[in-house]
Amino acid sequence: MKSLPGLLLTTLLLAAAHHASAASSVDLTVKGLIVPSACTPGLSQNGMVDHGKVSAQDLNQDSGTLLEDRTLGFTMSCDGATLMAIQAIDNAAESSPEPTDSFGLGLLNGEKLGSFTLRMSNAIADGAVVQTIASDDMGKTWFAEPTMIPLSYQSVGAVSDATTPIPVQNLQLDLRVRTYIRPARNFDLSNEVDLKGSATLQVVYL
């Protein structure tokens, strides 16, 4: 049998050999893809939905209030046929409900005022009727979805296939904005209150 010092020496030598064989460097890789075409999104009315002045007396006290729906025209113009998607960023995310398929309207004394949703319809891509689709895993899988969900990818697919986005050069669709105010009993409405809903629609290249 080996003596204890001999075993200790063997262990130290094995440990030293392991560290000597371990790599002393690591690689970092930067990847990406420069696409030959670019896409420009657009919204009618400069993207502004103005509900005007809403009387506090017209708001429901206990059940919440839906304001009149508004519809904007959304367009996408690309230099050439391009695989792309739109990602909607909620600029008032701190006031959006959880879990949510809607966007926040701002806070009043720390209370969430309400929300708005964006629903797509009547999508036409390069002269053909298409359907709106979405991905909640950054483009790995797709499904039919008319509602624009914050942070998800929204694109279009052939009417017969909701699982695959198609390249488009020119896209147009209607974007219905539905605004909801939470029950008025939650708020002090003795002064004017601004609705501060805001979303950024940015292009993602697939």
N, C-alpha and C positions, 0 to 999 in steps of 0.2 A: 504493500500500500504506500501511496505517496504521503509524505508528511504534510501537515497543514500549510507550512510556508511554501512547499512545492506546489500545492493546489492553488494557493493565492497567486503565485507567480504565473502559473499557467493561465488563470483567469485574466490577469492583467495583460498578458501577451495577446490573448484572443481579443480582448476589448480594444487594444491598440491596433491590432490588425484590422478589426472592423472599421475603426475610424479612418485608418489609412486608405481603405478601399472605398469609402463613401465619397461621393462626388463633392467637390469643393466649389461648384458653380451650379447655377440654375438658369434656364432659358426663359426669356419673355418674348412672346409673339404678338405683334400688332396686326390685326386682320381688318379687312373692309373691302368694299367694292364701289368703285366710282362708276356710276351709271351714265350712259351717253345722253339721256334725255332728262328734262326737269318738268315738274308739274306745278301749276299755280292754281290754288283754290280761290273761290270767290263766293260772296254772299250778297244777295239783293239787300237794298235799304242799308248798305254799309254794315250789315250784320246787327242792326239795331232793332230791338223789340221794345216798344214804348207803350206801356199800358195806361199812360196818362195818370190822372189823379183818381184814386179809388177811395171812396168815402169809407171811413172806419165803420159807419153804421151799416154798410152793405156787406160787411164780412160776417160769416157765421161764427157764432161764439163757441160752439162746441164741436162742430164737425169739419171745420176747415172750409176753404173757399177755392174753387177753381175759377181763374180768370178766363177771359175769352181767348180761345186759341188763336195763334198767329202763325202764318206760314211764310217762310223765306225761301227764295230760290237759291239752291246751291249748285255751283259749277266747278268743274275741274278741267283744266286745259293743259295738256302735255305736249312736248315737242314731237313725240312719237308714241306709238303704242307702248305702254309702260305698266308693269305690275306694281301696283301701289295700294296703299291703304290710308285711311284717315284715323288719327288718334286724337280723341277729345280730352283736353286737360281742363279740369274744374279749377278755375282761379279763385273760387270761394269754397274750397274743399272742407275747410274747418266748419262750415255751416251746413254741409250736406248730410242727409240722413244715412244711417248705417243699419244693415247693408243697403246698397243703393244702386239704382240704375238711373239716377237723376243727379242734378247739379244744384248746389246750394244757392240761396238768395241773400246770404249775409246774416249777421247777428244783430239782435237788439237786446242790450243789457245782458249779453251772454246767452240769450235764447235764440235758437234757430228759427228764422222767419218762415221758411218754407223751401220749396224746391221747384225746378223746372225740368221737363224731359224734352228730348229731341227725337222725333220719329221720322224716319225717311220713307218716302213713297214716290211712285211714278218715275223710277230710275230709267234713264235712257243712256246707253253707252254706244257712241259711234253709230247712232241711228237705230239701234236694236234695243228692245225691251230686255232689261236684266233684273235680277233680284239682289237685294241688299243682304250681305252676309257679314258675320263677325267672327273674331277669334279672341279668346281670352287667354291664350298661351303664346302670344307674340308670333302668330302666324303658322304655328305647327298644325293646328286643326281648325276647321271652319264649320259654321252652321248658319242656317237661315235666321236672320235677326233684323227686324226693321227699326229697332230702337238703338240709338247711339249711346253706348254704355261708356262711362268715364274710364279712360286708360286702356280700354280694349281696342283692337284694330277693327275698323269697319271698311269693307270693300264691296265689290259686286261680283256676281257669278252668273253663269248662264241660267236661264229659267229652269232648265232640266237638271242642274247640278249645283247644290248649295255648299259643296265641300271643297271647291277649288276656285280661287279668284282668277279673273281673266284680265289680260292686259287691255288697257283702254287709252285712247288719246283724248277724247272729249266725253265728258260725263255731265249729265244734268239730272237733278232730282229736286223734289219738294222736301223741305225740312219744317215739320210742324212743331211749334214751340207751345208746350202746355205748362202753364204756371199755376202753382198751388201755394196758397197761404195757409199756414197752420191755424188752428182755432184761435180766434181773437182774444179769448179769455187769458191766453198765455202772456199777453203783452200789455204794456202801458202805451195806449194810442192817443194820449192827450196831445201829443205833438206830431208833426209830420215825420214819416218814416220812409227812408229810401230803400227801394229794392236794389240789391247790389249783386245780381247774378251775372256771371261772366265765365265764358269758356273759350279756350283757344283750340282751333281745329288745325292740326299740323299734319303734313304729308309724311308718310313712312314708305320707303321703297323696299319692296319685297324681293 
